[in-house]
Amino acid sequence: MGFGALSELSRMVSAVVATPKRAVIVTDASLASAHGLEVSRALIDAGFTVEDLSFPSGEHVSTLAYAMQLFEALDRSAITADDVIVALGGVEVCSLVTYCAGSWCGGTTYVLLPTTLDAMVTSATTMTPLDTSSSSQMVHVEPRASLAVCDLFLLADCSEDELRSGYVELIMAALIDSRRQWERMDSILPGAVSGEEVPLYDLIGMAQSARVRVLTSANPSARNAIQFGRTTARALKRCLGDAVPDYALLAEGMRFEARLAHDVTDFDVDDVFALDDLLDEAGIGEVPFDLGCGRFIEALKDTRFKRSNRLMFSLPRHPGTIRFSVVDDEVLERHARAYLASRAELMDGPR
């Protein structure tokens, strides 16, 4: 990780396989023209013959349909388990390669070159689940990348939405990490939002360590800590559609579930408000919408039961401890009504 890290790619990637032979670069059309040549030259210098597979820019590629396209491309390129698949792109491209490389020939070496902040924070430890033809975010595997290279220079080309998506993940990682890290966030996050080098290093490194620690925990409940806010985010997406960016829905999910946690796990109200303040600092305001309580609760239950036979939420007890918790229907409905009323009030004007 670092500013200009891609300049060292040739040296690093030559060590991921015993004998460099073939490589496929998976990206989208805009990145292929902007950075694909640099990556291709680095792979050629390392001894690989290179083929490119670029998807149309702006396409939603984290689907099983695109996975089948990638499998066909790997077959045409005669990629074996001893070759390399390289993902150059955001979360969706990295997730698609993670899934396909993990399955191709029983597991093929792959390298992640994330180009957005959220991908730099998450792609080495989790992938965004792929959509099926009828359901969203259902199919995923555990990432096992041989190398992930985060060139922080690439963040200068990110959109505001791509950066804010990363800020949400950094805030969540701090809550997962520890009380000490959580209390440092109000002094470090502004520097990261401003693009300062040291705070970015600090927070991305912290996030990687925190995510690895919970995902490798012996406690199965603790391994679900990174699901904090995501059940509500999926439910809101089901109700509101694509009009609201995913990062804003995840922020809303974190706000709602933090308030649930105050009631269910005695999560400190000061930490609830600290979460609100950090999201505001990152430029992620509350989302105005008008939604019926019955429809919202139905969506919450449907999205949860799609993935589990139990209605449980990953709720914080305190910074550093997030666990699966049962929420009574009465508590869920009370908080849902208060939350939806507050969002309906925002319809009259921005916060």
Secondary structure, 3 states (H helix, E strand, C coil): CECCHHHHHHHHHCCCCCCCCEEEEEEEHHHHHHHHHHHHHHHHHCCCEEEEEEECCCCCCCEHHHHHHHHHHHHHCCCCCCCEEEEEECHHHHHHHHHHHHHHHHCCEEEEEECCHHHHHHCCCCCCCEECCCCCCCECCCCCCCEECCEHHHHHHCCHHHHHHHHHHHHHHHHHHCHHHHHHHHHHHHHHHCCCHHHHHHHHHHHHHHHHHHHCCCCCCHHHHHHCCHHHHHHHHHHHHHHCCHHHHHHHHHHHHHHHHHHHCCCCHHHHHHHHHHHHHCCCCCCCCCCCHHHHHHHHHHHHHCCCCCCEEEEEEECCEEEEEECCHHHHHHHHHHHHHHHHHHHHCCC
